[in-house]
Amino acid sequence: MRAVACAGRLRLVGRAAAAAFDALVPAACVGCRRGVAPDGPPLCGLCRSRLPRLASPRCPRCAQPLGNIAAAAGELVPCGTCEEWPDVLVAADAPFVFEGLAARTVHALKYDRWRALAPWMAARMAPGAAAIASRIGEGAPWLVPVPLTPARQRERGFNQATELARVLADLGVGPLGPFLDRRPGGGRQAGVRGALRQANVQGRFRLRAGLPGERGSAMIVDDVLTTGATAIACAETLAEAGFRSVATVSFARTLRPLDGDESPTGARRP
């Protein structure tokens, strides 16, 4: 017991030292590491202009840029990548593609513990989240952050999804609803693709006690949407509790090229 208590005190001291270090070190741009104003954006103007935005038009359900699919069809059509989503998962949005500076920003929050990034990132997510909320109706959605396992939460010291969800709640998108827990087990999702990602999260989420009586709509909040496996698992768990429609919003998402000469951001390849 004494060793456990000592370890806990050391963790607290370490976090306090990290906070003091952050206060002393001049603020730096996440992208180029040049100095930025402490009370300003965490990326300089040039780096902000280089963030890889999602191209339009996009799939009306999962926000995958449609590229030549839309041009050939002459209208917005489902992209096909989300056709296996459960019916309860009705919409998704993210302002950026998970590559380049957007990926570095996510990594800085998640792995380098630059928690001050969360308000700026969530502010970029808010317009799309609000648009989805008005589209799916049923009042303001509960904002449900994707939970970490207890071990990962202790290791990291915070949950980046919760940080983003709190800011979205403060911005008026909806009330914060930390309704999910994550069971221990399953492998890391970073760098994993396809069926293995789905297996990692299958059955890993469970509902917390004390759910609200009103369970119309919910919005899953995360830093990145990759294959959709985590969002699907969370949405199915929320559906079991009676939520009728679920969306997901993230800062960035990974995409697949739609044809041989187009990148995921919609820019022509050289």
MARKOLGU-831064 format. One line per 10 residues: their letters; for each residue z, x, y of N, C-alpha, C. Coordinates in steps of 0.2 Angstrom, whole numbers, plus 5000, padded with zeros to 4 digits. Layout:
residues N
a) Z/X/Y/Z/X/Y/Z/X/Y ~ ...
***
This chain:
residues 270
mravacagrl) 5000/5004/4994/5000/5000/5000/5000/5004/5006 ~ 5004/5010/5006/5004/5014/5012/4997/5017/5013 ~ 4994/5019/5008/4987/5022/5009/4982/5017/5012 ~ 4983/5011/5010/4979/5006/5013/4980/5005/5020 ~ 4987/5004/5022/4988/5003/5029/4986/5009/5033 ~ 4987/5015/5030/4984/5021/5034/4977/5021/5035 ~ 4973/5019/5030/4966/5019/5030/4964/5013/5036 ~ 4968/5008/5036/4966/5003/5041/4967/5005/5048 ~ 4973/5009/5049/4974/5012/5056/4969/5017/5058 ~ 4966/5021/5053/4961/5026/5054/4955/5022/5056
rlvgraaaaa) 4953/5017/5053/4947/5013/5055/4948/5011/5062 ~ 4954/5008/5064/4955/5006/5071/4954/5011/5076 ~ 4957/5017/5074/4957/5023/5079/4950/5025/5080 ~ 4946/5025/5074/4939/5027/5074/4935/5022/5079 ~ 4936/5016/5078/4932/5011/5082/4934/5012/5090 ~ 4941/5013/5091/4943/5014/5098/4940/5020/5101 ~ 4939/5025/5097/4936/5032/5099/4929/5031/5101 ~ 4925/5027/5096/4918/5025/5097/4917/5021/5104 ~ 4922/5017/5105/4921/5013/5111/4922/5017/5117 ~ 4927/5022/5117/4928/5026/5123/4922/5031/5124
fdalvpaacv) 4919/5033/5118/4913/5037/5119/4907/5034/5122 ~ 4906/5027/5120/4901/5023/5123/4902/5023/5130 ~ 4908/5022/5132/4910/5021/5140/4909/5027/5144 ~ 4909/5033/5141/4909/5039/5144/4902/5042/5144 ~ 4898/5041/5139/4891/5043/5139/4886/5039/5143 ~ 4882/5042/5147/4877/5038/5151/4873/5034/5147 ~ 4871/5028/5149/4867/5023/5146/4860/5026/5145 ~ 4857/5025/5139/4850/5028/5138/4846/5023/5135 ~ 4840/5023/5136/4835/5018/5134/4834/5019/5126 ~ 4834/5014/5122/4834/5014/5115/4827/5017/5113
gcrrgvapdg) 4822/5016/5117/4815/5019/5115/4814/5026/5116 ~ 4815/5028/5122/4814/5035/5124/4820/5039/5126 ~ 4826/5036/5126/4832/5040/5127/4833/5042/5134 ~ 4829/5040/5139/4830/5042/5146/4835/5037/5148 ~ 4838/5039/5154/4844/5036/5157/4842/5029/5159 ~ 4846/5024/5158/4845/5017/5161/4851/5015/5165 ~ 4851/5010/5169/4857/5008/5172/4862/5005/5167 ~ 4868/5006/5168/4873/5003/5163/4873/4996/5163 ~ 4872/4993/5168/4872/4985/5169/4865/4982/5168 ~ 4860/4986/5167/4853/4984/5166/4850/4983/5159
pplcglcrsr) 4844/4982/5158/4841/4981/5151/4842/4988/5147 ~ 4843/4987/5141/4844/4993/5136/4838/4997/5135 ~ 4832/4994/5137/4826/4998/5136/4823/4998/5143 ~ 4820/5004/5145/4817/5005/5151/4810/5001/5152 ~ 4808/5000/5158/4802/4996/5159/4796/4997/5155 ~ 4795/5004/5154/4789/5006/5150/4790/5004/5143 ~ 4796/5005/5140/4797/5004/5133/4797/4996/5132 ~ 4799/4992/5137/4799/4985/5136/4792/4983/5136 ~ 4788/4986/5139/4781/4984/5139/4777/4986/5133 ~ 4780/4990/5129/4777/4993/5123/4780/4989/5117
lprlasprcp) 4785/4984/5117/4787/4981/5112/4782/4976/5109 ~ 4781/4977/5102/4775/4973/5099/4776/4966/5098 ~ 4774/4962/5103/4775/4955/5103/4770/4951/5097 ~ 4773/4946/5095/4769/4942/5090/4763/4939/5094 ~ 4757/4940/5090/4751/4937/5093/4751/4929/5092 ~ 4747/4926/5096/4745/4919/5096/4738/4918/5094 ~ 4736/4912/5091/4740/4907/5088/4744/4909/5082 ~ 4749/4905/5081/4754/4906/5075/4754/4900/5070 ~ 4756/4901/5064/4757/4896/5060/4763/4891/5062 ~ 4762/4885/5062/4766/4880/5065/4773/4880/5062
rcaqplgnia) 4773/4883/5056/4780/4883/5052/4783/4889/5052 ~ 4780/4895/5050/4783/4901/5049/4782/4906/5055 ~ 4778/4905/5060/4776/4909/5065/4772/4915/5064 ~ 4769/4915/5058/4764/4921/5056/4758/4920/5060 ~ 4756/4925/5064/4750/4925/5068/4744/4923/5063 ~ 4740/4918/5066/4734/4916/5061/4728/4920/5062 ~ 4727/4923/5068/4721/4927/5068/4715/4923/5067 ~ 4710/4926/5062/4704/4923/5061/4704/4917/5057 ~ 4710/4916/5054/4711/4910/5050/4710/4904/5055 ~ 4714/4904/5060/4713/4899/5065/4707/4898/5068
aaagelvpcg) 4703/4904/5070/4697/4904/5073/4692/4900/5068 ~ 4692/4902/5061/4688/4899/5057/4689/4891/5056 ~ 4695/4889/5056/4697/4882/5055/4696/4878/5061 ~ 4697/4882/5067/4696/4878/5073/4702/4874/5075 ~ 4708/4875/5072/4714/4872/5074/4720/4876/5070 ~ 4726/4874/5072/4732/4877/5069/4733/4874/5062 ~ 4733/4879/5057/4734/4877/5050/4739/4881/5048 ~ 4743/4879/5043/4748/4883/5039/4745/4889/5036 ~ 4748/4895/5037/4745/4901/5035/4745/4902/5028 ~ 4749/4899/5024/4749/4900/5017/4755/4904/5014
tceewpdvlv) 4758/4908/5019/4763/4913/5017/4770/4909/5016 ~ 4770/4903/5019/4776/4899/5019/4776/4893/5015 ~ 4770/4892/5011/4769/4886/5007/4775/4885/5001 ~ 4778/4890/4999/4783/4890/4994/4790/4889/4997 ~ 4791/4888/5004/4797/4887/5007/4800/4880/5005 ~ 4806/4879/5004/4809/4873/5003/4808/4868/5008 ~ 4807/4861/5007/4805/4857/5012/4811/4857/5018 ~ 4817/4858/5016/4822/4858/5022/4821/4864/5027 ~ 4817/4869/5025/4816/4875/5030/4810/4873/5034 ~ 4810/4871/5040/4805/4868/5043/4801/4872/5048
aadapfvfeg) 4805/4877/5051/4802/4881/5056/4805/4888/5057 ~ 4802/4893/5060/4804/4899/5061/4801/4902/5067 ~ 4805/4907/5070/4802/4910/5076/4805/4917/5077 ~ 4801/4921/5080/4804/4928/5082/4799/4930/5088 ~ 4802/4934/5093/4797/4936/5098/4793/4942/5097 ~ 4796/4946/5092/4792/4953/5091/4791/4954/5083 ~ 4786/4958/5082/4784/4961/5076/4789/4966/5074 ~ 4791/4967/5068/4796/4972/5065/4792/4978/5064 ~ 4791/4982/5069/4788/4988/5069/4789/4992/5076 ~ 4788/4998/5076/4788/5002/5082/4795/5001/5086
laartvhalk) 4795/5000/5092/4801/4999/5096/4805/4994/5094 ~ 4802/4988/5092/4806/4982/5090/4810/4984/5084 ~ 4807/4988/5079/4811/4990/5073/4817/4995/5075 ~ 4815/5000/5080/4820/5004/5082/4826/5001/5086 ~ 4825/4995/5089/4830/4992/5093/4834/4988/5088 ~ 4831/4985/5082/4835/4982/5077/4840/4987/5074 ~ 4837/4993/5072/4841/4998/5069/4847/5001/5073 ~ 4845/5001/5080/4850/5004/5084/4856/4999/5084 ~ 4855/4992/5084/4861/4987/5084/4864/4988/5077 ~ 4860/4988/5072/4863/4987/5065/4866/4993/5062
ydrwralapw) 4863/4999/5063/4865/5005/5060/4869/5010/5065 ~ 4866/5010/5071/4869/5014/5076/4875/5011/5080 ~ 4876/5004/5078/4881/5001/5081/4881/5000/5089 ~ 4875/4999/5092/4874/4998/5099/4875/4991/5100 ~ 4881/4988/5100/4883/4981/5100/4880/4978/5107 ~ 4880/4983/5112/4878/4980/5119/4871/4978/5119 ~ 4867/4979/5113/4860/4977/5113/4860/4970/5111 ~ 4865/4967/5108/4864/4960/5106/4863/4955/5111 ~ 4866/4955/5117/4865/4950/5122/4858/4950/5125 ~ 4855/4956/5125/4848/4957/5128/4843/4954/5122
maarmapgaa) 4844/4956/5116/4840/4954/5111/4840/4946/5110 ~ 4846/4943/5110/4847/4936/5110/4844/4932/5115 ~ 4844/4935/5121/4840/4932/5127/4833/4932/5126 ~ 4830/4937/5122/4823/4937/5121/4822/4931/5115 ~ 4826/4930/5111/4826/4925/5106/4827/4918/5108 ~ 4830/4917/5114/4832/4910/5116/4827/4906/5117 ~ 4821/4908/5121/4816/4903/5122/4813/4900/5116 ~ 4811/4904/5111/4809/4901/5105/4814/4897/5101 ~ 4820/4899/5101/4825/4895/5098/4826/4888/5101 ~ 4826/4888/5107/4826/4882/5111/4820/4877/5110
aiasrigega) 4814/4880/5109/4808/4876/5108/4809/4873/5101 ~ 4811/4877/5096/4812/4875/5089/4817/4869/5089 ~ 4822/4870/5093/4828/4865/5093/4825/4858/5095 ~ 4821/4858/5101/4818/4852/5103/4813/4849/5099 ~ 4810/4853/5095/4804/4851/5090/4807/4847/5084 ~ 4813/4850/5081/4815/4847/5075/4820/4841/5077 ~ 4822/4841/5083/4826/4835/5085/4833/4835/5082 ~ 4836/4829/5081/4843/4828/5078/4848/4832/5082 ~ 4847/4832/5089/4852/4835/5093/4852/4843/5093 ~ 4857/4846/5096/4857/4853/5096/4859/4856/5089
pwlvpvpltp) 4855/4861/5087/4857/4863/5080/4863/4868/5080 ~ 4866/4867/5074/4872/4872/5073/4868/4879/5072 ~ 4871/4884/5075/4869/4891/5074/4872/4894/5069 ~ 4869/4896/5063/4872/4898/5057/4870/4906/5056 ~ 4875/4911/5058/4873/4918/5057/4873/4919/5049 ~ 4868/4923/5047/4868/4926/5040/4874/4930/5039 ~ 4878/4929/5035/4884/4933/5034/4883/4939/5030 ~ 4887/4944/5031/4887/4950/5027/4892/4949/5021 ~ 4892/4953/5016/4897/4954/5011/4904/4956/5015 ~ 4909/4955/5012/4916/4958/5015/4915/4965/5016
arqrergfnq) 4913/4969/5010/4913/4976/5010/4908/4978/5016 ~ 4902/4975/5017/4897/4977/5022/4900/4976/5029 ~ 4904/4970/5030/4907/4969/5036/4912/4974/5038 ~ 4916/4976/5033/4921/4981/5035/4918/4988/5036 ~ 4912/4990/5032/4909/4996/5034/4906/4996/5040 ~ 4903/4991/5043/4899/4991/5049/4904/4989/5055 ~ 4909/4985/5054/4914/4984/5059/4912/4977/5063 ~ 4906/4975/5061/4904/4968/5065/4898/4966/5061 ~ 4896/4960/5062/4890/4957/5059/4885/4956/5065 ~ 4879/4959/5064/4874/4959/5070/4871/4952/5071
atelarvlad) 4871/4948/5065/4868/4941/5066/4873/4937/5070 ~ 4880/4938/5069/4885/4934/5072/4885/4936/5080 ~ 4884/4942/5081/4883/4944/5088/4878/4940/5092 ~ 4872/4940/5088/4866/4937/5091/4867/4929/5092 ~ 4870/4926/5087/4872/4919/5087/4877/4917/5092 ~ 4882/4921/5094/4886/4920/5099/4883/4919/5106 ~ 4878/4924/5107/4875/4924/5113/4870/4918/5114 ~ 4867/4916/5109/4863/4910/5109/4867/4904/5110 ~ 4873/4904/5107/4877/4898/5109/4879/4898/5116 ~ 4881/4904/5119/4883/4904/5126/4877/4902/5130
lgvgplgpfl) 4871/4903/5128/4865/4902/5132/4863/4894/5131 ~ 4867/4891/5127/4866/4883/5127/4861/4881/5121 ~ 4859/4885/5117/4854/4883/5111/4858/4878/5107 ~ 4864/4880/5105/4868/4875/5101/4874/4878/5099 ~ 4879/4874/5096/4885/4877/5095/4885/4882/5089 ~ 4890/4887/5089/4891/4892/5084/4893/4889/5078 ~ 4890/4890/5072/4892/4887/5066/4893/4892/5060 ~ 4898/4896/5060/4899/4901/5054/4901/4898/5048 ~ 4896/4894/5045/4897/4890/5039/4896/4893/5032 ~ 4894/4899/5032/4892/4902/5026/4896/4909/5025
drrpgggrqa) 4897/4910/5018/4900/4916/5016/4895/4920/5011 ~ 4896/4926/5011/4891/4930/5006/4895/4933/5000 ~ 4894/4931/4994/4897/4934/4989/4895/4941/4988 ~ 4900/4945/4985/4898/4952/4984/4893/4952/4978 ~ 4889/4958/4978/4884/4959/4973/4877/4958/4976 ~ 4872/4960/4972/4866/4960/4975/4864/4967/4978 ~ 4858/4969/4978/4857/4975/4981/4855/4975/4989 ~ 4854/4981/4992/4852/4981/4999/4846/4978/5000 ~ 4845/4974/5005/4838/4971/5007/4834/4976/5011 ~ 4836/4981/5014/4832/4985/5018/4827/4989/5013
gvrgalrqan) 4821/4989/5015/4816/4993/5011/4814/4989/5005 ~ 4817/4983/5003/4815/4980/4997/4810/4974/4998 ~ 4806/4973/4994/4800/4968/4995/4800/4963/4989 ~ 4797/4958/4991/4795/4953/4986/4800/4950/4981 ~ 4799/4949/4975/4804/4946/4970/4811/4949/4970 ~ 4811/4955/4971/4818/4959/4971/4822/4956/4977 ~ 4819/4955/4983/4823/4953/4989/4826/4946/4987 ~ 4821/4942/4984/4824/4935/4982/4829/4935/4977 ~ 4829/4940/4972/4834/4941/4967/4840/4943/4970 ~ 4840/4947/4975/4846/4950/4978/4850/4945/4981
vqgrfrlrag) 4847/4939/4984/4851/4934/4988/4852/4928/4984 ~ 4849/4927/4978/4849/4921/4974/4856/4919/4972 ~ 4859/4914/4974/4866/4912/4973/4871/4916/4976 ~ 4869/4920/4981/4874/4924/4985/4878/4921/4990 ~ 4875/4915/4993/4878/4912/4999/4882/4906/4996 ~ 4888/4904/5000/4892/4899/4998/4895/4896/5005 ~ 4896/4889/5004/4899/4886/5010/4906/4887/5011 ~ 4908/4888/5018/4915/4888/5019/4918/4881/5020 ~ 4925/4881/5020/4928/4875/5020/4928/4873/5028 ~ 4929/4867/5029/4930/4864/5036/4923/4863/5039
lpgergsami) 4918/4861/5036/4911/4859/5039/4912/4853/5043 ~ 4908/4853/5048/4908/4847/5053/4906/4841/5050 ~ 4908/4835/5053/4905/4829/5050/4898/4828/5051 ~ 4896/4830/5057/4889/4829/5059/4885/4835/5057 ~ 4880/4834/5052/4876/4839/5049/4869/4838/5049 ~ 4866/4836/5055/4859/4835/5056/4855/4841/5055 ~ 4855/4846/5060/4851/4851/5059/4855/4858/5060 ~ 4852/4863/5057/4855/4870/5058/4850/4875/5059 ~ 4851/4880/5063/4847/4886/5064/4850/4892/5061 ~ 4847/4895/5056/4849/4902/5054/4847/4907/5059
vddvlttgat) 4852/4911/5060/4851/4917/5065/4852/4924/5061 ~ 4847/4928/5062/4847/4934/5059/4843/4939/5064 ~ 4844/4946/5062/4840/4951/5066/4833/4951/5064 ~ 4831/4951/5058/4824/4951/5055/4823/4946/5050 ~ 4817/4943/5050/4814/4939/5045/4809/4943/5041 ~ 4810/4945/5035/4806/4949/5031/4801/4944/5026 ~ 4803/4943/5020/4799/4939/5016/4802/4932/5017 ~ 4807/4930/5020/4810/4924/5020/4815/4922/5015 ~ 4816/4927/5010/4821/4926/5004/4828/4924/5007 ~ 4830/4928/5012/4837/4926/5014/4837/4919/5018
aiacaetlae) 4832/4918/5022/4832/4911/5025/4832/4906/5020 ~ 4828/4907/5015/4827/4901/5010/4834/4900/5006 ~ 4837/4906/5004/4844/4905/5001/4849/4902/5005 ~ 4849/4903/5012/4854/4900/5016/4852/4893/5018 ~ 4846/4891/5018/4843/4885/5020/4845/4880/5014 ~ 4844/4883/5008/4845/4878/5002/4853/4877/5001 ~ 4857/4882/5003/4864/4881/5003/4866/4876/5008 ~ 4864/4876/5014/4865/4871/5019/4863/4864/5017 ~ 4857/4864/5014/4855/4858/5012/4859/4854/5007 ~ 4863/4858/5003/4868/4856/4998/4873/4852/5002
agfrsvatvs) 4875/4855/5008/4880/4852/5012/4878/4846/5016 ~ 4872/4844/5015/4869/4838/5019/4865/4839/5025 ~ 4864/4846/5027/4860/4847/5033/4853/4845/5031 ~ 4850/4841/5036/4843/4838/5034/4837/4842/5036 ~ 4838/4846/5041/4833/4851/5043/4836/4858/5045 ~ 4832/4863/5043/4835/4870/5045/4829/4874/5047 ~ 4830/4878/5052/4825/4882/5055/4829/4889/5055 ~ 4825/4894/5056/4827/4901/5057/4824/4905/5063 ~ 4828/4909/5066/4826/4912/5072/4829/4920/5071 ~ 4825/4924/5073/4826/4931/5073/4823/4935/5078
fartlrpldg) 4825/4941/5079/4823/4945/5085/4816/4948/5083 ~ 4815/4949/5076/4808/4952/5074/4807/4949/5067 ~ 4800/4950/5065/4799/4948/5058/4793/4953/5056 ~ 4793/4954/5049/4787/4958/5047/4782/4953/5045 ~ 4776/4956/5045/4770/4952/5044/4765/4956/5040 ~ 4760/4952/5037/4755/4955/5033/4748/4954/5037 ~ 4744/4959/5036/4737/4958/5040/4734/4952/5036 ~ 4730/4949/5041/4726/4943/5038/4719/4945/5036 ~ 4717/4950/5038/4710/4953/5035/4710/4960/5036 ~ 4704/4963/5034/4704/4970/5034/4704/4974/5040
desptgarrp) 4702/4970/5046/4701/4974/5052/4706/4972/5058 ~ 4712/4969/5055/4716/4966/5061/4723/4968/5059 ~ 4727/4970/5063/4734/4972/5062/4739/4966/5063 ~ 4745/4967/5060/4749/4961/5061/4751/4959/5068 ~ 4750/4963/5073/4751/4961/5080/4745/4957/5083 ~ 4739/4957/5079/4733/4954/5082/4729/4959/5085 ~ 4730/4965/5085/4726/4970/5088/4721/4973/5083 ~ 4715/4974/5086/4710/4977/5081/4712/4984/5079 ~ 4711/4986/5073/4712/4993/5070/4706/4997/5073 ~ 4708/5004/5074/4703/5008/5076/4698/5010/5070
***
